[in-house]
Amino acid sequence: MTTAPDAAGADRERSDGVSRIIGVVLTVLFGAPFVLLAWVALSSRFGWTSGDPHGYGIIFGTFLALIAGILVAIAVPLVFPRALRGTAYLWSMLGYLAVAAALVVALVTA
């Protein structure tokens, strides 16, 4: 004989699905500006032409990319199931630190 699913378990699955959808939306919402701003900063530093003679692109691009990047690092783990979010936060923050270090090094060595 089969048993009815636990109501609390069904609610937990539903809320997990909702939080994962919110995680995807937030990741896209914060990820697009992050990629664009990081591209502006790095292309200003390593680009072939001098499209940014005063350096405002690399300065503001780096600063705003660091802000958008921390938001992405917080939002990305929400995409994963609840059981894997701790590990996802660890790898997300390590990835953010690596990208942030590269952006700051590119800014300082410009």
C-alpha positions as CSV (number, residue, x, y, z in Angstrom):
1,M,0.0,0.0,0.0
2,T,1.3,3.4,-0.9
3,T,1.4,6.3,1.5
4,A,0.4,9.9,0.8
5,P,3.4,12.3,0.5
6,D,4.1,14.3,3.5
7,A,2.6,17.8,3.3
8,A,5.8,19.4,4.7
9,G,7.9,17.5,2.2
10,A,5.8,18.7,-0.7
11,D,6.0,22.3,0.6
12,R,9.7,22.0,0.9
13,E,10.1,20.7,-2.6
14,R,7.9,23.5,-3.9
15,S,9.8,26.2,-2.0
16,D,13.1,24.7,-3.2
17,G,11.9,24.9,-6.8
18,V,10.8,28.5,-6.3
19,S,14.1,29.4,-4.8
20,R,16.0,27.8,-7.7
21,I,13.9,29.8,-10.2
22,I,14.6,33.0,-8.3
23,G,18.3,32.0,-8.3
24,V,18.3,31.7,-12.1
25,V,16.6,35.0,-12.6
26,L,19.0,36.8,-10.2
27,T,22.0,35.1,-11.7
28,V,21.0,36.3,-15.2
29,L,20.0,39.8,-13.8
30,F,23.4,40.3,-12.1
31,G,25.5,38.2,-14.4
32,A,24.9,40.1,-17.6
33,P,26.1,43.5,-16.1
34,F,29.0,41.7,-14.5
35,V,30.2,40.2,-17.8
36,L,29.7,43.5,-19.6
37,L,31.6,45.5,-16.9
38,A,34.4,43.0,-16.6
39,W,34.7,43.1,-20.4
40,V,34.9,46.9,-20.4
41,A,37.6,46.9,-17.7
42,L,39.7,44.2,-19.3
43,S,39.3,45.5,-22.9
44,S,40.4,48.9,-21.6
45,R,43.5,47.4,-20.1
46,F,44.4,44.8,-22.8
47,G,42.7,46.3,-25.9
48,W,44.7,47.0,-29.1
49,T,43.3,50.5,-29.6
50,S,43.3,53.3,-27.1
51,G,39.5,53.7,-26.8
52,D,39.9,54.7,-23.2
53,P,42.6,57.4,-23.1
54,H,41.8,58.6,-19.6
55,G,41.2,55.2,-18.0
56,Y,37.7,55.8,-16.8
57,G,36.6,52.5,-18.4
58,I,39.1,50.4,-16.4
59,I,38.5,52.4,-13.2
60,F,34.7,52.4,-13.1
61,G,34.4,49.1,-15.0
62,T,36.5,47.3,-12.3
63,F,34.7,49.0,-9.4
64,L,31.2,48.2,-10.7
65,A,32.2,44.7,-11.9
66,L,33.4,43.9,-8.3
67,I,30.0,45.0,-7.0
68,A,28.1,43.0,-9.6
69,G,30.4,40.0,-9.1
70,I,29.7,39.7,-5.4
71,L,26.0,39.8,-6.2
72,V,26.5,37.0,-8.8
73,A,28.5,35.0,-6.3
74,I,25.7,35.2,-3.8
75,A,23.0,34.4,-6.4
76,V,24.6,31.5,-8.3
77,P,24.3,28.9,-5.4
78,L,20.6,29.5,-5.3
79,V,20.3,27.6,-8.6
80,F,21.6,24.4,-7.0
81,P,19.5,22.0,-4.8
82,R,19.4,22.8,-1.1
83,A,21.7,20.0,-0.2
84,L,24.5,21.3,-2.5
85,R,24.3,25.0,-1.7
86,G,27.0,25.0,0.9
87,T,29.5,23.6,-1.6
88,A,28.2,25.9,-4.3
89,Y,28.7,28.9,-2.1
90,L,32.3,27.8,-1.5
91,W,33.1,27.4,-5.2
92,S,31.2,30.5,-6.1
93,M,33.2,32.7,-3.7
94,L,36.5,31.1,-4.7
95,G,35.7,31.9,-8.3
96,Y,34.7,35.4,-7.4
97,L,37.9,36.0,-5.5
98,A,40.0,34.8,-8.5
99,V,38.1,37.1,-10.9
100,A,38.3,40.0,-8.5
101,A,42.0,39.5,-8.0
102,A,42.5,39.5,-11.8
103,L,40.5,42.7,-12.2
104,V,42.3,44.5,-9.4
105,V,45.7,43.4,-10.8
106,A,44.7,44.6,-14.2
107,L,43.7,47.9,-12.7
108,V,46.8,48.4,-10.6
109,T,49.2,47.4,-13.4
110,A,47.6,49.7,-16.0
